[in-house]
Amino acid sequence: MKAIIVTFAVQKLRGRGPSSCPNHINSKQDRKAMNLSHIEHLGIAVKSNQKVKTAFFKVGQTKIELLEATSPESTIAKFIEKRGEGIHHIAFAVPNADEALQELADKGVQLIDKQSRKGAEGLNIGFLHPKSTIGVLTELCDHRDVK
């Protein structure tokens, strides 16, 4: 998967190879298997978005998603409190999020979602745990049910 390819490349730059990176995809075959088409969107956590919970702005084929906390206990509120406003996650488009999540689980990648769920814009989404992507929250999205 390309998100993990980025992880692998960063680790190579830091002088760490695949052997020091358990639960990451390392072979060329593994990296090609996910069939990612593009970055679906970048999620950015913001303190105030004029009372809008999510807002999307399209830039070419990729969208920017602004995420505002809906309550002080929400994940976005906790993220902003801990890290401040900024990039929250990166989302990749895949043909089938459930199949992609299962494939990654079979390879030992730690998941937040074991199966997809409905997300913004009606997409099927699932998240990979940041521990498997050097701290980057990664989302897989598919448009199977979107009309």
ChimeraX attribute file (.defattr): number of C-alpha atoms within 10 A of each C-alpha:
attribute: neighborCount
match mode: 1-to-1
recipient: residues
	/A:1	22
	/A:2	19
	/A:3	22
	/A:4	21
	/A:5	19
	/A:6	13
	/A:7	21
	/A:8	21
	/A:9	15
	/A:10	14
	/A:11	16
	/A:12	12
	/A:13	10
	/A:14	9
	/A:15	9
	/A:16	13
	/A:17	14
	/A:18	15
	/A:19	8
	/A:20	10
	/A:21	16
	/A:22	11
	/A:23	18
	/A:24	25
	/A:25	24
	/A:26	18
	/A:27	10
	/A:28	10
	/A:29	10
	/A:30	17
	/A:31	17
	/A:32	12
	/A:33	12
	/A:34	20
	/A:35	14
	/A:36	19
	/A:37	11
	/A:38	13
	/A:39	19
	/A:40	22
	/A:41	22
	/A:42	20
	/A:43	23
	/A:44	18
	/A:45	25
	/A:46	22
	/A:47	17
	/A:48	13
	/A:49	14
	/A:50	7
	/A:51	10
	/A:52	12
	/A:53	13
	/A:54	18
	/A:55	14
	/A:56	16
	/A:57	11
	/A:58	11
	/A:59	9
	/A:60	6
	/A:61	9
	/A:62	17
	/A:63	17
	/A:64	17
	/A:65	23
	/A:66	22
	/A:67	24
	/A:68	24
	/A:69	22
	/A:70	14
	/A:71	10
	/A:72	10
	/A:73	9
	/A:74	11
	/A:75	14
	/A:76	22
	/A:77	21
	/A:78	14
	/A:79	16
	/A:80	17
	/A:81	12
	/A:82	9
	/A:83	12
	/A:84	15
	/A:85	18
	/A:86	15
	/A:87	18
	/A:88	21
	/A:89	18
	/A:90	20
	/A:91	22
	/A:92	22
	/A:93	23
	/A:94	25
	/A:95	16
	/A:96	18
	/A:97	26
	/A:98	20
	/A:99	14
	/A:100	23
	/A:101	25
	/A:102	17
	/A:103	15
	/A:104	20
	/A:105	15
	/A:106	11
	/A:107	13
	/A:108	14
	/A:109	22
	/A:110	20
	/A:111	19
	/A:112	15
	/A:113	16
	/A:114	15
	/A:115	16
	/A:116	21
	/A:117	15
	/A:118	13
	/A:119	11
	/A:120	11
	/A:121	10
	/A:122	15
	/A:123	19
	/A:124	23
	/A:125	25
	/A:126	25
	/A:127	23
	/A:128	22
	/A:129	18
	/A:130	16
	/A:131	14
	/A:132	21
	/A:133	22
	/A:134	16
	/A:135	11
	/A:136	18
	/A:137	20
	/A:138	24
	/A:139	25
	/A:140	26
	/A:141	29
	/A:142	22
	/A:143	16
	/A:144	13
	/A:145	9
	/A:146	9
	/A:147	5
